[in-house]
Amino acid sequence: MVRTRIAPSPTGFPHIGTIYQALFNFAWARKNSGNFIVRIEDTDRERLVEGAEKKIFEALDWFSLREDESPRRSGGYGPYRQSERLKIYSKYAEQLVEKGGAYYCFCSKKRLEELHKEQIKEKKSTMYDKHCRNLSEEELAQKKGGPYVIRLKVPESETISVKDEIRGIINFDSSLIEDSVLLKSDRYPTYHLGVVVDDYSMKITHVVRGEEWLSSFPKHILLYKYFEWPIPLFYHTPILRNPDKSKVSKRQGHANVDWYKDEGFLPEAILNFLGLLGWTHPDGLEEFSLYDFIDKFNLNNIRNVAPVFDITKLEWLNGVWIRKYS
């Protein structure tokens, strides 16, 4: 069964980019009689915004993108909030150490800050220097009991090949990939561990997410291989751009879903517009409903071109939809 997901963080207002990703994931699940899951990535405790999770679901409801499984719609693969899955992440992180794909790191915050400063001073890449990567059993025994993190053990001097269904095969030089933290000292996961463990545990078959995650892609593939888990199909969609080519960011008013409500835009018009941004209707149509989109949509036809978020085009489409209801 096809299983797709979005995994927003409740750290602010619902972003129009979240709806863009939700549209593709929702449509592909519905087209294939599958399930669309909403998972809440709430592990960044310092940036959590009260009420933000509720706003995420209000936005999805406004667009009629109703999920099959989420914190509010229980399924067989929960919990659906990462903060409620901490024991799961710890278990897998420890397993990865045993498998040789990760290691304990006892470096203090002070040491890491000094390392960072020295690397900047010497104009080197600001990466962890693998200080704890090859500690002996005796050294590990001496340090056990103190605070530690668990880091990914990236192969040295290898080419890591990954497949994105939009771009094809992409090769990464492992020497340029950091041994990133997977599990923090407070036992919360970083994005890398959390997303892979959750996608595997929830049996996600198609991962559709923004291209900003491409640099993390090889780390995620390494995790799948270390755990010997089946790898889902990955689609990294181009980032939404303003007409001046800048990224549509949270600092801009029109990135906020509530802005569109306040300005009188119809959800049907916005979904129509978002569908046109990353995909071309096979019949060349510019006006179509969500149901028409689901019927014609194919993930394999997502364009590998940064879509321009032209608010003028959206205003025109909104007028079309208003007249439909008049």
N, C-alpha and C positions, 0 to 999 in steps of 0.2 A: 504493500500500500504506500502511495505517495504521502509523505509527511513533511510539511514545510513549517517554518517558524519565523517570527521576528522576536528580538530580545532587547527591547528598549530599556534604558536606565531612567529611573524616576528622579532625575537631577535637574528638572526644569520643565518648561511647557512642552506640549507635544509638537515636534518638529515636522514640517511638511515633508522632509526627507524620510521620516519614519512611515508616513502614509504612502509615499512612493514605493518603499520596499514592501510594505504590507500589501499593497495592491497586487504586485507580482506574485508574492507568496500565496495570498488568498486565492487569486485567480487560478494558479497552477494546481492548488489542492482541489478546488471545486471542479475544475475541468477533468481531473482524474479521479473523482470520487474519493479524494483523500482527506486528510485532516490538516487544519491550519492551527498552529499552536502559538500562544503568546506567553513568553517566558520573561519574567522581570529580573533584570540584572541589577540588583540593589546592593552590591558588595562595596561600592565606593561610599562608605558611611559618612565621610566628611562632606560630600556634595549632595546628599539626599535632600530633597525638597518635600516638605509635608504637603500632601494632597496631590503630588505629581502623578502617582500611580493611578489615582481615580481619574485624573484628566486624560491620561493615555486611553483608558477604556471609554471615556465619554467621546473622545475623538473617533475611535474606531466605530463606535455605535452610530455616530453622526454620519459616517461614510458607509454604513451598512456592511462593514467588514467584520462580521461576527466570527469569533474564534470557536474552535471545537474544544480546546483544552487551555486552561489558564488558571491563575489563582482563584478566579471567580467561577470557573466551569471545570470542575474536577474531572480528571481522566485517570488512566492507569499508569501514568509515568511521572506523577508529581513527587515532591512538591514542585511548584512552578515559580517560586521565588528562590533566588540563589542563597539568600541569607538563611533559608530553611534547609539547605543542602550541605552545610559545612562538613558534617561527618563523612559524607560521600566523597567530597574533594580530598579530605585528609587521607582517607583510605586509599584512593587511587594514587595520590602523590607518594605515599609510602611504598606502594606497590612498584611504582616507577623507579624509586631508588633501588629496590631489591632487584629489578630487572636490569639495572645499569644505565637507565636512560635519564637519570637525574641524580643530584647529590645534595648533601647538606652543606649549607653555607653559614658560617658563624661570624662573618665580617660585621663589624659595628657600623653604625650610621656615620660615625666620625671618620673611620677608615675610608668608607666609600666616598664621602665628601672630599677628603684629601686626595684620593685617587682621581676623582673627577677634575678637581682644580689643577692637578699636575698634568693631566692629559690635555686640558685646554691650554695650559701654559706651553706645552710641547707641541701643540697643534696636532694631537693624535685623536683618533676616534674615541669618543667617550663611551667605552664599553667596559663591562666588568672584566677584570684581568684573570679570572679563573683561579684565584688564590686558594680557594678551598676545594678545587676540583679533584685533586689527587691526594687528599689527606690519607695517611696510613690508618690502620685500625687502632693503633695506639693513640694517635693524635685525635681521632674521632672520640675515643673513650674519654680522653682528657677534657674535651670540650662539651660532651653530652651533659645536659642539665641546664645549660645556658640557652639564651634565645637563639633561634636559627630560622632560616628560610630554606626552602627547597628550590633548587635551580634546575632548569633543563640542561642536559648535557648534549650540546650540539656537536656533531662530528667535526673533526678538524680537517681542513684542506680537502673538502669534497664538494662536488656539485650536487645540489639538491634540486631535483626536477619535480615540478608540480604541474597539474593540469587544471586550468580554468576553462570552463566550457565556452566562455565568450572569447578568450584570447588564445587558447591553445596551450602548448607546453611553454612553461617559463622556467628558466634555470637561475639558481641562486648560488653564489659562492659562500660556502659555509663559514669561511674565515671572517666574513663580514657580518655574521649573525651572532648576536650576543647570547650568552647562557642566561636567558631571562629567568626572573623569579616566577615560579609556578604557584607556590604556597607561601604566604607571608607569615611573619612571626606571630601574628594574632590569629592564625589558622584560617584566614580568609583567602580565597583563591584570587589570583590575578585573572585577567580576561582570558589569557591563553589556556590555562587549565580548565577554568569554568566552562568556557564555550565548547571545548572538545568533549569533556566528560558529559555535559548536558546533552549535546547533540547525539552522542552515542547512546546515552541512557534513554533518551526520548525517541530513539529510532528515527531521527531526521534523515530523510533520503536526499533532499535537495537543499543546499545552503545558498540562499540568494541574499547577498549583502553588498555594501558599498565597496568601491575599489580602494578606499582608504585602508582596508584590511589586507591588501595584497602583500605588504611588507611583512606581515605576520603569518602569511599563508604557509611558508616553509616550516615554521615552528609548529603549526597545527598539524601539518602532514607528518612531521617527525613523531608527534605524539600518537597519532593514529597507528603509525608503523611500530613504534615501541610497544604499544599496548596490543598490537596485532588485531586491531579492530577494522571492520569494513569502512572504507572511505566513501562518504557521500559525494554526490556531484556538486561542484562549486561553481557559482556564477557571481562574479564580482562586477556589479553594475557601475557605469561611469557616474561620477559625482555631479549633482545638479549645479549648474553655473548661472551666474547673472549674465546679462548681455555684455558686460565688460570683462567676462571670463573669470571673475572672482567667484569663490565658492559661496553658495547660499548658506549663510551661517546663522547661528542662534542670536547673534547680535542684531540681526536685521528683523524689522517688524514683520515682513511678509513670510518669514520662516515659521512664525507662530500660527498654528491652526486656528486659534481663537480670533486672530486678526481677520481671517477670511469670513468667519461668522459675522463679526462686527461690521464688515464692509458689504455684507449682503450677497456674498457668493454662495451658489448652491453646491452642495456636495457632489451632485451628478456632474456638474460642469468641471469641478476640480479633478475628479477621477478621470473624466474624459481627457482633460488636458495632460494629466500625469501619464496616462496611457500613451499619448502621442509623443511624449518626451523620449521614451526609451524604446519605442517599438513603432512599426509602420503597419497599419491595417492592410491585410492582403488585397482588399478591394479598393484601396486608396481612399477610404472614407476618413473624414475628419470629425464627424459627429457620430458617437455611438454610446450606448448605455453600458453599465457594468456587465449586464448579462451578455450583450453582444461581444464585449471585450473578452469575457471568459470563454465564449464559444470559439473565437478566432485566435486567441493568444497562444503563443508557444515560447517557452523560455529560450529555445535555441535561436529565436529570431530577435533577441535583444540586441540593440545596436551597440557597437564598441566606439561610440562617439559621445563626448561630453554634451549632454543636452542643455540647451539654453532656456532658462526659465524666463520666458518673455511674458510679463504680466499683461501686456497689451493683447496678446493672443488669448490669454485666459479671460480677460474682460469681454472679448468678442464671443467666446464660447459660452460665457455666463449669460450673455444676452440671448444667444440661441436657445439655451435651456429655459430661461425665463419665459420666452415666447412660446415654448412648447407647453408650458403650464398655464398660459394665459387663456 
